[in-house]
């Protein structure tokens, strides 16, 4: 039974890392692409990007913390065994740092004030999404290429949606 709990705890941490890294990359890149779609300046991209990075990272971390804490409290109420290793605070901290580190990737070219910041951002985001998918494949034993491709497609679709929304809001609402 101890081994099963250890696997559950490892899976819980993996879920926190993958979910928050993907969300950090995708939501921050959505800010970048939405800003581009609305023809906003690189300064605005950085302001919105960093505001999203830390507010959304904190929100995800506290949501993960409260969710795991609630799960444990419900299991205790129902008289079930609680996984000692599944600590809400640990998952919350891992969530925050995974979100912020991965979510910084789309902003990095803008921080460096590179001439083609958006192009560099696209390349870095694609590579990061592939790496996160690949890592997920390593841990789950699934087809790494398939999972990495899935990650890239989902992130790409989110970017297209954000660009379209930015473009449409700029064109028709502002």
Backbone as JSON, one array per atom type, in Angstrom:
{
  "sequence": "XXXXXXXXXXXXXXXXXXXXXXXXXXXXXXXXXXXXXXXXXXXXXXXXXXXXXXXXXXXXXXXXXXXXXXXXXXXXXXXXXXXXXXXXXXXXXXXXXXXXXXXXXXXXXXXXXXXXXXXXXXXXXXXXXXXXXXXXXXXXXXXXXXXXXXXXXXXXXXXXXXXXXXXXXXXXXX",
  "N": [[0.82, -1.2, 0.0], [2.04, 1.21, 0.65], [3.66, 1.78, -1.56], [1.78, 2.26, -3.54], [0.63, 4.64, -2.61], [2.84, 6.3, -2.77], [3.17, 6.41, -5.55], [0.77, 7.63, -6.21], [1.14, 10.13, -4.99], [3.37, 11.05, -6.43], [2.23, 11.19, -8.96], [0.36, 13.17, -8.44], [1.98, 15.38, -7.97], [3.23, 15.52, -10.49], [1.0, 16.1, -12.04], [0.45, 18.66, -11.06], [2.74, 20.06, -11.9], [2.74, 19.72, -14.75], [0.18, 20.69, -15.49], [0.27, 23.36, -14.51], [2.59, 24.38, -15.76], [1.92, 24.14, -18.49], [-0.37, 25.78, -18.5], [0.75, 28.2, -17.69], [2.51, 28.77, -19.83], [0.7, 28.83, -22.01], [-1.39, 30.68, -21.29], [0.07, 33.03, -20.85], [1.29, 33.35, -23.31], [-1.01, 33.7, -24.76], [-1.71, 36.25, -23.93], [0.37, 37.66, -25.15], [-0.11, 37.08, -27.93], [-2.75, 37.97, -28.2], [-2.4, 40.68, -27.63], [-0.78, 41.38, -29.77], [-2.6, 40.89, -31.84], [-4.34, 42.97, -31.35], [-2.76, 45.06, -31.93], [-1.11, 46.21, -29.95], [1.46, 47.86, -28.02], [4.88, 46.74, -27.36], [5.49, 47.4, -24.72], [3.0, 47.38, -23.43], [2.44, 44.69, -23.81], [4.33, 43.54, -22.08], [3.5, 44.6, -19.58], [0.84, 43.59, -19.3], [1.47, 40.9, -19.61], [3.24, 40.27, -17.41], [1.53, 40.94, -15.29], [-0.49, 39.04, -15.65], [1.09, 36.74, -15.39], [1.96, 36.61, -12.66], [-0.42, 37.03, -11.16], [-2.2, 35.06, -12.17], [-0.62, 32.8, -11.76], [-0.47, 32.79, -8.96], [-3.18, 32.51, -8.38], [-3.72, 29.98, -9.5], [-2.02, 28.42, -7.91], [-3.07, 28.79, -5.3], [-5.62, 27.79, -5.75], [-5.05, 25.11, -6.33], [-3.9, 24.35, -3.9], [-6.11, 24.76, -2.12], [-7.94, 23.0, -3.3], [-6.72, 20.44, -2.98], [-6.52, 20.4, -0.23], [-9.23, 20.46, 0.45], [-10.02, 18.01, -0.65], [-8.6, 16.22, 1.0], [-9.8, 16.87, 3.48], [-12.44, 16.06, 2.98], [-12.04, 13.31, 2.55], [-11.14, 12.6, 5.12], [-13.45, 13.18, 6.6], [-15.12, 11.26, 5.53], [-13.95, 9.06, 6.57], [-11.81, 7.85, 5.3], [-8.52, 6.6, 4.39], [-5.8, 8.82, 4.4], [-3.45, 10.13, 2.18], [-0.35, 10.63, 3.34], [1.82, 11.85, 2.17], [0.75, 13.57, 0.29], [0.71, 16.69, 0.17], [-0.96, 19.72, 0.52], [0.25, 22.33, 0.57], [2.8, 21.92, -0.53], [2.14, 21.1, -3.15], [0.85, 23.45, -3.98], [2.95, 25.34, -3.95], [4.7, 24.2, -5.83], [3.04, 24.37, -8.04], [2.82, 27.19, -8.36], [5.52, 27.99, -8.91], [6.1, 26.43, -11.18], [4.24, 27.45, -12.99], [5.04, 30.18, -13.17], [7.75, 30.05, -14.02], [7.59, 28.6, -16.49], [5.68, 30.2, -17.72], [7.05, 32.55, -18.09], [8.52, 32.25, -20.36], [7.25, 33.08, -22.93], [7.46, 35.83, -22.61], [10.1, 36.46, -22.43], [11.67, 37.2, -24.84], [10.62, 39.78, -25.18], [11.37, 41.07, -22.85], [14.1, 41.15, -23.29], [14.05, 42.92, -25.34], [14.18, 42.25, -28.06], [14.49, 42.52, -31.61], [12.65, 41.12, -33.31], [10.62, 40.22, -31.46], [8.14, 38.84, -31.21], [8.36, 36.69, -33.03], [10.55, 35.28, -31.96], [9.39, 34.68, -29.51], [7.32, 32.95, -30.31], [8.81, 30.76, -31.27], [10.24, 29.96, -28.95], [8.08, 29.33, -27.27], [6.89, 27.21, -28.68], [8.96, 25.3, -28.56], [9.1, 24.96, -25.76], [6.52, 24.0, -25.14], [6.64, 21.57, -26.48], [8.72, 20.33, -25.06], [7.58, 20.14, -22.45], [5.43, 18.45, -23.04], [6.88, 16.21, -23.9], [8.23, 15.51, -21.53], [6.03, 14.81, -20.0], [5.28, 12.53, -21.42], [7.5, 10.9, -20.89], [7.23, 10.4, -18.12], [4.71, 9.18, -18.01], [4.97, 7.03, -19.64], [3.9, 6.94, -22.11], [3.54, 7.52, -25.7], [5.97, 9.67, -26.53], [6.41, 11.52, -28.62], [3.84, 11.8, -29.69], [2.43, 12.89, -27.5], [3.89, 15.25, -27.09], [3.37, 16.55, -29.49], [0.6, 16.84, -29.29], [0.49, 18.63, -27.12], [1.71, 20.87, -28.3], [-0.11, 21.46, -30.38], [-2.47, 22.08, -28.96], [-1.6, 24.33, -27.48], [-0.99, 26.0, -29.64], [-3.52, 26.35, -30.82], [-4.81, 27.77, -28.79], [-3.34, 30.13, -28.9], [-4.03, 31.09, -31.44], [-6.77, 31.57, -31.07], [-6.6, 33.61, -29.1], [-5.23, 35.62, -30.53], [-7.13, 36.14, -32.53], [-9.3, 37.08, -30.98], [-8.14, 39.4, -29.86], [-7.69, 40.86, -32.22], [-10.33, 41.12, -33.23], [-11.64, 42.51, -31.13], [-10.16, 44.89, -31.11], [-10.77, 45.82, -33.68], [-13.61, 45.94, -33.81], [-14.74, 46.69, -31.35], [-13.35, 48.71, -30.15]],
  "CA": [[0.0, 0.0, 0.0], [2.93, 2.37, 0.68], [4.11, 2.06, -2.91], [0.67, 2.86, -4.26], [0.51, 6.02, -2.15], [3.97, 7.05, -3.33], [2.86, 6.64, -6.96], [-0.31, 8.63, -6.23], [1.74, 11.42, -4.66], [4.21, 11.42, -7.57], [1.3, 11.57, -10.01], [-0.24, 14.43, -8.04], [2.98, 16.43, -8.23], [3.37, 15.61, -11.94], [-0.19, 16.82, -12.51], [0.62, 20.07, -10.72], [3.79, 20.64, -12.76], [2.3, 19.75, -16.15], [-0.96, 21.6, -15.62], [0.64, 24.76, -14.3], [3.54, 24.79, -16.8], [1.14, 24.35, -19.72], [-1.23, 26.95, -18.34], [1.62, 29.37, -17.68], [2.96, 29.04, -21.21], [-0.42, 29.13, -22.92], [-2.1, 31.93, -20.95], [0.95, 34.18, -21.06], [1.42, 33.51, -24.76], [-2.28, 34.26, -25.22], [-1.59, 37.7, -23.71], [1.26, 38.16, -26.19], [-0.76, 37.03, -29.24], [-3.91, 38.86, -28.16], [-1.88, 42.04, -27.72], [-0.36, 41.57, -31.15], [-3.82, 40.99, -32.64], [-4.91, 44.3, -31.1], [-1.71, 46.03, -32.29], [-0.62, 46.91, -28.75], [2.91, 48.04, -27.98], [5.64, 45.79, -26.54], [5.38, 47.81, -23.31], [1.72, 46.87, -22.96], [2.6, 43.23, -23.76], [5.05, 43.23, -20.84], [2.66, 44.93, -18.42], [-0.21, 42.58, -19.23], [2.1, 39.58, -19.45], [3.7, 40.07, -16.03], [0.36, 40.95, -14.41], [-1.07, 37.71, -15.81], [2.04, 35.73, -14.91], [1.96, 36.47, -11.2], [-1.79, 36.9, -10.63], [-2.73, 33.76, -12.55], [0.19, 31.81, -11.06], [-0.92, 32.77, -7.56], [-4.53, 31.98, -8.39], [-3.63, 28.53, -9.72], [-1.37, 27.81, -6.74], [-4.01, 28.75, -4.18], [-6.69, 26.88, -6.14], [-4.53, 23.75, -6.15], [-3.78, 24.17, -2.44], [-7.45, 24.61, -1.53], [-8.55, 21.79, -3.84], [-6.14, 19.27, -2.31], [-6.92, 20.48, 1.19], [-10.64, 20.05, 0.5], [-10.05, 16.57, -0.9], [-8.15, 15.57, 2.23], [-10.83, 17.07, 4.51], [-13.57, 15.2, 2.63], [-11.63, 11.93, 2.82], [-11.15, 12.43, 6.58], [-14.85, 13.17, 7.02], [-15.7, 9.98, 5.11], [-13.24, 8.0, 7.26], [-10.87, 7.18, 4.4], [-7.09, 6.83, 4.64], [-5.27, 10.01, 3.74], [-2.06, 10.01, 1.75], [0.45, 11.56, 4.14], [2.74, 12.6, 1.31], [0.05, 14.51, -0.58], [0.61, 17.91, 0.96], [-1.5, 20.83, -0.26], [1.19, 23.45, 0.46], [3.85, 21.52, -1.47], [1.57, 21.18, -4.49], [0.61, 24.86, -4.29], [4.24, 25.98, -4.24], [5.15, 23.65, -7.1], [2.16, 24.96, -9.06], [3.19, 28.58, -8.58], [6.81, 28.11, -9.57], [6.01, 25.86, -12.53], [3.5, 28.41, -13.8], [5.82, 31.4, -13.39], [8.95, 29.75, -14.83], [7.17, 28.29, -17.86], [4.96, 31.35, -18.25], [7.99, 33.63, -18.43], [9.1, 31.96, -21.68], [6.77, 33.96, -24.0], [7.82, 37.23, -22.34], [11.56, 36.59, -22.43], [12.17, 38.05, -25.94], [10.18, 41.16, -24.96], [12.23, 41.61, -21.79], [15.39, 41.43, -23.94], [13.77, 43.93, -26.37], [14.67, 41.75, -29.34], [13.85, 43.16, -32.75], [11.5, 40.32, -33.7], [10.23, 39.58, -30.2], [7.04, 37.9, -31.37], [8.86, 35.5, -33.7], [11.33, 34.55, -30.96], [8.44, 34.18, -28.52], [6.65, 31.79, -30.93], [9.76, 29.64, -31.32], [10.48, 29.51, -27.58], [6.85, 28.71, -26.77], [6.75, 25.9, -29.34], [9.96, 24.4, -27.97], [8.72, 24.68, -24.37], [5.35, 23.12, -25.16], [7.11, 20.24, -26.89], [9.5, 19.77, -23.94], [6.65, 19.76, -21.38], [4.74, 17.26, -23.52], [7.85, 15.11, -23.89], [8.42, 15.11, -20.12], [4.81, 14.09, -19.63], [5.39, 11.22, -22.04], [8.51, 10.13, -20.16], [6.69, 9.97, -16.83], [3.53, 8.33, -18.16], [5.29, 5.87, -20.46], [3.14, 7.03, -23.37], [4.29, 7.96, -26.87], [6.47, 11.01, -26.25], [6.19, 12.38, -29.79], [2.4, 12.06, -29.78], [2.05, 13.8, -26.41], [4.53, 16.54, -27.35], [2.62, 17.15, -30.59], [-0.69, 17.23, -28.71], [0.75, 19.83, -26.34], [1.98, 21.95, -29.24], [-1.35, 21.8, -31.09], [-3.38, 22.75, -28.01], [-1.04, 25.66, -27.24], [-1.14, 26.77, -30.88], [-4.92, 26.73, -30.97], [-5.09, 28.84, -27.81], [-2.72, 31.35, -29.41], [-4.85, 31.54, -32.57], [-7.99, 32.13, -30.47], [-6.25, 34.88, -28.45], [-4.94, 36.59, -31.58], [-8.41, 36.5, -33.15], [-10.07, 37.91, -30.05], [-7.48, 40.71, -29.82], [-7.95, 41.52, -33.5], [-11.75, 41.48, -33.33], [-11.95, 43.55, -30.15], [-9.54, 46.12, -31.61], [-11.44, 46.27, -34.91], [-15.05, 46.17, -33.71], [-15.23, 47.2, -30.07], [-12.58, 49.88, -29.69]],
  "C": [[0.86, 1.26, 0.0], [3.41, 2.76, -0.7], [3.01, 2.74, -3.7], [0.49, 4.33, -3.87], [1.63, 6.87, -2.74], [3.72, 7.36, -4.8], [1.77, 7.7, -7.08], [0.26, 10.03, -5.97], [2.6, 11.94, -5.81], [3.32, 11.91, -8.72], [0.66, 12.92, -9.71], [0.72, 15.6, -8.3], [3.19, 16.63, -9.73], [2.2, 16.39, -12.53], [-0.04, 18.31, -12.25], [1.64, 20.74, -11.64], [3.3, 20.79, -14.19], [1.17, 20.75, -16.35], [-0.53, 23.06, -15.52], [1.65, 25.23, -15.34], [2.8, 25.05, -18.11], [0.29, 25.61, -19.62], [-0.4, 28.23, -18.35], [2.07, 29.76, -19.07], [1.79, 29.56, -22.04], [-1.11, 30.44, -22.56], [-1.21, 33.15, -21.16], [1.15, 34.42, -22.55], [0.12, 34.05, -25.36], [-2.3, 35.78, -25.02], [-0.74, 38.31, -24.84], [0.53, 38.19, -27.54], [-2.0, 37.91, -29.29], [-3.51, 40.32, -28.28], [-1.41, 42.36, -29.14], [-1.57, 41.73, -32.06], [-4.49, 42.35, -32.5], [-3.92, 45.42, -31.4], [-1.24, 46.85, -31.09], [0.9, 46.93, -28.74], [3.58, 46.95, -27.15], [5.58, 46.12, -25.05], [4.09, 47.27, -22.7], [1.78, 45.34, -22.85], [3.27, 42.84, -22.45], [4.21, 43.49, -19.6], [1.57, 43.86, -18.24], [0.36, 41.19, -18.96], [2.54, 39.32, -18.03], [2.54, 40.1, -15.03], [-0.31, 39.57, -14.45], [-0.19, 36.65, -15.16], [1.92, 35.52, -13.4], [0.55, 36.32, -10.61], [-2.36, 35.52, -10.94], [-1.94, 32.63, -11.88], [-0.23, 31.67, -9.61], [-2.31, 32.15, -7.46], [-4.52, 30.46, -8.58], [-3.05, 27.82, -8.49], [-2.34, 27.71, -5.57], [-5.19, 27.84, -4.5], [-6.27, 25.43, -5.95], [-4.43, 23.42, -4.66], [-5.15, 23.9, -1.82], [-8.15, 23.35, -2.02], [-8.04, 20.54, -3.15], [-6.53, 19.24, -0.85], [-8.37, 20.03, 1.36], [-10.79, 18.55, 0.28], [-9.66, 15.78, 0.35], [-9.2, 15.68, 3.33], [-12.05, 16.19, 4.24], [-13.24, 13.74, 2.92], [-11.61, 11.65, 4.33], [-12.57, 12.32, 7.09], [-15.5, 11.83, 6.69], [-14.99, 8.79, 5.75], [-12.26, 7.24, 6.39], [-9.43, 7.48, 4.82], [-6.61, 8.02, 3.81], [-3.81, 9.75, 3.38], [-1.24, 11.06, 2.48], [1.33, 12.43, 3.27], [2.06, 13.64, 0.45], [-0.24, 15.79, 0.18], [0.12, 19.08, 0.11], [-0.5, 21.97, -0.47], [2.29, 23.14, -0.56], [3.34, 21.61, -2.9], [1.31, 22.63, -4.91], [1.88, 25.59, -4.68], [4.77, 25.5, -5.59], [4.33, 24.24, -8.25], [2.6, 26.38, -9.39], [4.5, 28.69, -9.37], [6.82, 27.52, -10.97], [5.31, 26.83, -13.47], [4.38, 29.6, -14.16], [7.04, 31.13, -14.28], [8.56, 29.48, -16.27], [6.47, 29.48, -18.51], [5.84, 32.53, -18.62], [8.54, 33.47, -19.85], [8.58, 32.89, -22.78], [7.18, 35.43, -23.83], [9.32, 37.5, -22.5], [12.09, 37.45, -23.59], [11.78, 39.52, -25.79], [11.01, 41.83, -23.88], [13.59, 41.99, -22.37], [15.28, 42.5, -25.01], [14.37, 43.53, -27.72], [13.86, 42.35, -30.48], [12.58, 42.42, -33.2], [11.0, 39.52, -32.5], [9.14, 38.53, -30.38], [7.51, 36.6, -32.03], [9.67, 34.65, -32.72], [10.42, 33.93, -29.9], [7.75, 32.92, -29.05], [7.56, 30.56, -30.91], [9.99, 29.08, -29.91], [9.25, 28.8, -26.99], [6.67, 27.33, -27.38], [7.71, 24.89, -28.73], [9.55, 24.0, -26.54], [7.51, 23.76, -24.29], [5.74, 21.69, -25.53], [7.87, 19.57, -25.74], [8.57, 19.32, -22.81], [5.87, 18.51, -21.79], [5.64, 16.03, -23.49], [8.07, 14.59, -22.47], [7.2, 14.34, -19.63], [4.83, 12.67, -20.19], [6.39, 10.32, -21.33], [7.91, 9.56, -18.87], [5.5, 9.02, -16.96], [3.81, 7.07, -18.97], [4.53, 5.85, -21.78], [4.06, 7.53, -24.48], [4.68, 9.43, -26.71], [6.21, 11.99, -27.4], [4.72, 12.76, -29.91], [1.96, 13.07, -28.71], [2.64, 15.19, -26.62], [3.78, 17.28, -28.46], [1.26, 17.65, -30.11], [-0.55, 18.54, -27.93], [0.93, 21.04, -27.25], [0.71, 22.41, -29.95], [-2.31, 22.56, -30.17], [-2.9, 24.17, -27.72], [-1.21, 26.56, -28.45], [-2.57, 27.24, -31.09], [-5.31, 27.85, -30.01], [-4.52, 30.17, -28.3], [-3.54, 31.94, -30.56], [-6.14, 32.2, -32.05], [-7.69, 33.5, -29.87], [-5.96, 35.97, -29.47], [-6.24, 37.08, -32.21], [-9.25, 37.39, -32.26], [-9.47, 39.32, -29.98], [-7.77, 41.51, -31.07], [-9.39, 42.0, -33.58], [-12.15, 42.57, -32.34], [-11.4, 44.9, -30.62], [-10.33, 46.69, -32.8], [-12.89, 46.67, -34.68], [-15.54, 46.75, -32.39], [-14.51, 48.46, -29.6], [-12.58, 50.95, -30.76]]
}
